[in-house]
Each structure stands twice: as structure tokens, then as C-alpha cells.
């Protein structure tokens, strides 16, 4: 400091020295602003670049196009109609007026390219009213009753059904627009009834439908549309029924119904019962009997019975009157003088055991059944007609033990189970087959000498459907081109050989006979008296030779054409079923006929030619060898896949098949093939 002047000292800014890498003072390391900007840009762009490199462009399509579309769950960048999305799960939220909001999941993978979604329409609303109130169903589902202010229905076509009592149901197809919009529909149902005016003479009859009262005549009925039956009832008069077709909304006035007075009723009996009754000359039945008689008139009743005097009565009854009447018929007597040998034999008359006494019997003048029996003797039975005022004499001598034994094997027997009749065939010797010169002869008809040594029974007819169904209830012979083969009395067809054999054993068991067949179809040894199929030799002997001994060519004789009623063959009625028919012949049946309709071959055997062909026992062998040495009671070859078939059927009309010597064979059932049974006498 010098003098009065003061020197002011100013502070100086201090800057630390910078040092270089060598430790010597150098320039400052502070970055420049440009570098800072570049660094900031890189920090922003690197994540964006990473996203762009790892994202997928996914086209998200929503139908219909929504008012708003939002993708959540991660970064989503919209580029036109696509969204950049990385792999992962997202939620799609889309909205449009009239449609249900869409909230759906979207899973994005490396392969994702597009995703499609659909908005569902909101249901429509239907305001539905009807006259009258009606039950509603939509597409078959009930929806209550009208009116409906806002019935929600899915968009699309629906079928409305409306029904109300006494009105015609109505169906309406309606298109529901949906989108929450309200549509309106008003329906007026048509009446389903009509007024029906009825009257009767006399008036006051109750009118009912199916037992339900509707009113009393005269009446105006309101009836539902359709066919109905009106019933009119009035005490003392017969009920009347009147069918009516009611047309909806169309009134009708029916003609006056005239009622008839009700019948009177008589409960009529007689002693003895079973008298024939005529009323005013017309037969009305047999006592006891309920008779309906017209009222207000006099009726003459006449009762008659064999062996009795007539009884008469006159009746006049009021309408609906009920009366019981019993009349006695006085017997007309005749005398039967009866002697019995042996004297202690048992006597029955009309099924009632009677003492013989002095042998003078007073009986009513009619036909009586006289039966005499004693153990060890052949029984006697006969119908005797007793006449008024005439003494008749009858001497009955019962047969001896020897006669009884002979009677044990009668000429005609019946199956106890089926009532099937079998005729006894005496044995004999004959030549089977035909000579080479015989017209229509086949190669399998080689002549062979045969001797039958045992008498046998042969069924007079073929087994019928009714008889076979007792063995096999579900059997059906079927139909041929709409022609039934199933009638009860027609022969059973479509039966195999094995089933025919099974039937024979079944019938043997039912009739108390030993079985003729083993389970494999072979004959039981020694041979039994059970039912079996006839052998071919037995069949040919019965058909061609038995009776008068002369060989028969055809069932009716030895010449063509067959006379009328010779049998059931391929005739004019069978023309639609077979290829060849007998010209000018008509047996009345297109296919099978009732058994026993054809001409009887002696001795009383039916349909051995015609109706159906028949299984026999023998197995078939087409390579027969002529033989002069008689074969005794042959039963055919021991083996073979098929069995012999004999006799023509309704399908046959050629000379070859019509001959009784014709031989056929089969392994399966046919619609023209049946069978009959046989058995040894003892």
C-alpha cells in the first residue's frame, strides 16, 4: 500500500490440471453433446429393433368388421390389417352394436400368420299376440302362452306352432333378424269346431259321442272338426248311431233321426235242451236261447227235437220287456229189444251206462248210440234209430279173443295226438322202376326186384301245416308270388328231411310208441313200430301196385290227359308260377291244395301224385344196378348227401313227373316238397 490508495485483490478461478496417460497435464475427458445424443438414440432403437426382429405379423380378422378391436396381453403394433405380435398369449376384445362382445384368447407362435374370429348376433325379440290365447312352441320346444312381449329367439328361420282349445292349430315360419331388434307378429286362429243341429223322433233322446253325453234332442252341438259317431238313446227304443263328418266353421243341420221301438227279450229253455226253435217260421237257434222279438206283435214259437213231440207258444210283448219261458217236449217212444252175448257185457246208450234188465228198452224215437264192451272181447258200437210204435230187435255178440287180437291191427288207425289216419298196407313182391321203352322214363328208374315181408301203416294224406305246427309252432310254409302256402289244411312244405324225421320221433313219443330214429337220422335197431318216413319201396308199392295188383302209370290210371279232380298239378291257375302247365286242366288251386282233395289211389291213399312231392326214408343213389334177385324190405343206400323224393307236385305238368314211377332227389327244403308218415304194424 502507498499513500491513501488502497489496492483491491480479485479472486481468480481455479482449474485443476488435467493429466494425460503419462501423468503429464493434458486435455479434459468430458464427452461432447453429440455423443450423448447418439447414445440416447441407440438406447431407444435397440429394443425396437429387437422387437421387430422377434415379432410376427399376424392378420386378425373379425367377421363382421367390429366397431372396436383391442389386443391386450403384450406389445401389439397395428400395421394396416395386421398386428406385430411376439410369441405368447393375448386377449382379443372386439365389439359391434347388435352383436355379443368378443373376448377370446389368441396364442401366437413362430408359425402364426392369421387368426379369424366371428361375432355372434344378439338374439332378436318377438312380440307375439294371438286371438284367442294360445300355447306356443318354437321349433318343437314349448314357450308358454300368448301374449309374449319380448320373446328372445336366435337369429334365423324358426317354425312357430300355436294351438288353442276348439281352434285349428297353426304353424308359421318366421325369420328372426336378431341384433336385439324387436319384431311384432299378430295371429288369429281359425275355429276348429262347427255348430251341428240334431233332432229325433220322438224327441228327448240323449246324444253322446264315445259314451260322453253331448245333449238331448233337439240340440245344437258344438263339435270339433273330424269324423265322429253320434249315438242316440231313448228308453224303450233301439239305440241309433249316426256317422258325421264335422267341417270346421261350417254349420250343419242333420236329418231327423227316427228311433225304432226296442225289442222285447225272451230267455227260452226247454226240457230236454237242444231243441230247434223257429219264430214265425224262421229258424232262430237251439235251446237254451235268448230271443229278441219286435214289440207289439204276436209271435208264434215252435220247438222241435228228434224223438219228441213239438212244443208251441204264442207271445206278445211290450217294447223293452224281458220274459223267461221254459217249455217241455213230450218224448215219442219206441221199443228196442236187445240181447247180449256174453250176457254180463257192459251196455251204454248215448254214453250212459244202462242195465239190460229183461232186454226191453223204451227209448225216444230218434237215433241212439249203442255200445257194448267186456274185457277180453272186441267192443261193439253202432247207431240205432228207434221208431215210434215199432218194436226193433238187436242181438249183439262180442267177438272172441282171437277176433280181438286180429282187431288190434285194424285196416285203418288214427294218431291219438293228431287224428291223422293211417291205412294198413299188406306186403307183397313187385318190380320197382320202369322198362326202357316207357315214355318219359329217366335213367334213374332202373328195374329192381323187391319183396316187402312186413305189413305197414301209411298215412292217407300228407302232414298238414296245422299238424306240423303242433310239433313246431313257429313253422311257416311261406308264399309263392303272393299265393299263400300257409293254410292250416294244406301240406306243410319247406321242411327239411331232418325236420321230418324229428317230427316222426316227436309223434311217436306223443302216441306212446318207441322212437324209430336215432339222433343222427339212422334207424333204431331192431326196427320199432314208431313213426318214420316210408321207404322208397313202400311208397312205390302203395302208389303203383297195392290194391288191384295191376301197376298204375298215373295217379288216375294209365292214359293222358287226367280227368277232372284227379289231383293238384301244374294247371291253368298255376300259369304265373310255373313254366309248363297241363292244357285244359284246372284243379282250382294255383299252388298247394287242402290234403285229400285229389283222386284216391286204392286203397284210400290221397295225393301220392300231386299237391306236393314227398320225402322218403332212402338216401339217393343215381347209379342203380338192375337186379333180378329180390331185395327184402330195402331201406336204401347207407350213405349219400341227398334223399329220394317221390311223387309229382303242384309245380309239375309233364308226363315224366306225372308218372308214379318218377324219382327225384333233394338235399334242401322246397316250396313243393312235404312228407307223409309210415310205421310197421307190429
HELIX and SHEET records of a PDB file:
HELIX    1   1 UNK A   33  UNK A   54  1                                  22    
HELIX    2   2 UNK A  401  UNK A  407  1                                   7    
HELIX    3   3 UNK A  465  UNK A  471  1                                   7    
HELIX    4   4 UNK A  497  UNK A  510  1                                  14    
HELIX    5   5 UNK A  536  UNK A  540  1                                   5    
HELIX    6   6 UNK A  541  UNK A  545  3                                   5    
HELIX    7   7 UNK A  572  UNK A  574  5                                   3    
HELIX    8   8 UNK A  655  UNK A  658  1                                   4    
SHEET    1   A 2 UNK A  18  UNK A  19  0                                        
SHEET    2   A 2 UNK A  25  UNK A  26 -1                                        
SHEET    1   B 4 UNK A  76  UNK A  79  0                                        
SHEET    2   B 4 UNK A  82  UNK A  85 -1                                        
SHEET    3   B 4 UNK A  56  UNK A  63 -1                                        
SHEET    4   B 4 UNK A 114  UNK A 118  1                                        
SHEET    1   C 3 UNK A  68  UNK A  72  0                                        
SHEET    2   C 3 UNK A  88  UNK A  95 -1                                        
SHEET    3   C 3 UNK A 102  UNK A 108 -1                                        
SHEET    1   D 3 UNK A 148  UNK A 153  0                                        
SHEET    2   D 3 UNK A 124  UNK A 131 -1                                        
SHEET    3   D 3 UNK A 182  UNK A 188  1                                        
SHEET    1   E 4 UNK A 141  UNK A 145  0                                        
SHEET    2   E 4 UNK A 135  UNK A 138 -1                                        
SHEET    3   E 4 UNK A 156  UNK A 163 -1                                        
SHEET    4   E 4 UNK A 170  UNK A 176 -1                                        
SHEET    1   F 3 UNK A 219  UNK A 224  0                                        
SHEET    2   F 3 UNK A 193  UNK A 198 -1                                        
SHEET    3   F 3 UNK A 252  UNK A 253  1                                        
SHEET    1   G 2 UNK A 200  UNK A 201  0                                        
SHEET    2   G 2 UNK A 257  UNK A 258  1                                        
SHEET    1   H 4 UNK A 212  UNK A 216  0                                        
SHEET    2   H 4 UNK A 206  UNK A 209 -1                                        
SHEET    3   H 4 UNK A 226  UNK A 233 -1                                        
SHEET    4   H 4 UNK A 240  UNK A 246 -1                                        
SHEET    1   I 3 UNK A 289  UNK A 293  0                                        
SHEET    2   I 3 UNK A 264  UNK A 271 -1                                        
SHEET    3   I 3 UNK A 322  UNK A 328  1                                        
SHEET    1   J 4 UNK A 282  UNK A 286  0                                        
SHEET    2   J 4 UNK A 276  UNK A 279 -1                                        
SHEET    3   J 4 UNK A 298  UNK A 304 -1                                        
SHEET    4   J 4 UNK A 311  UNK A 316 -1                                        
SHEET    1   K 3 UNK A 360  UNK A 364  0                                        
SHEET    2   K 3 UNK A 333  UNK A 341 -1                                        
SHEET    3   K 3 UNK A 391  UNK A 397  1                                        
SHEET    1   L 4 UNK A 352  UNK A 353  0                                        
SHEET    2   L 4 UNK A 346  UNK A 349 -1                                        
SHEET    3   L 4 UNK A 367  UNK A 373 -1                                        
SHEET    4   L 4 UNK A 380  UNK A 385 -1                                        
SHEET    1   M 5 UNK A 412  UNK A 414  0                                        
SHEET    2   M 5 UNK A 421  UNK A 425 -1                                        
SHEET    3   M 5 UNK A 456  UNK A 459 -1                                        
SHEET    4   M 5 UNK A 677  UNK A 680 -1                                        
SHEET    5   M 5 UNK A 532  UNK A 533 -1                                        
SHEET    1   N 3 UNK A 428  UNK A 432  0                                        
SHEET    2   N 3 UNK A 448  UNK A 452 -1                                        
SHEET    3   N 3 UNK A 627  UNK A 632  1                                        
SHEET    1   O 2 UNK A 479  UNK A 480  0                                        
SHEET    2   O 2 UNK A 483  UNK A 484 -1                                        
SHEET    1   P 2 UNK A 600  UNK A 601  0                                        
SHEET    2   P 2 UNK A 605  UNK A 606 -1                                        
SHEET    1   Q 4 UNK A 663  UNK A 666  0                                        
SHEET    2   Q 4 UNK A 643  UNK A 646 -1                                        
SHEET    3   Q 4 UNK A 613  UNK A 619 -1                                        
SHEET    4   Q 4 UNK A 673  UNK A 674  1                                        
END                                                                             
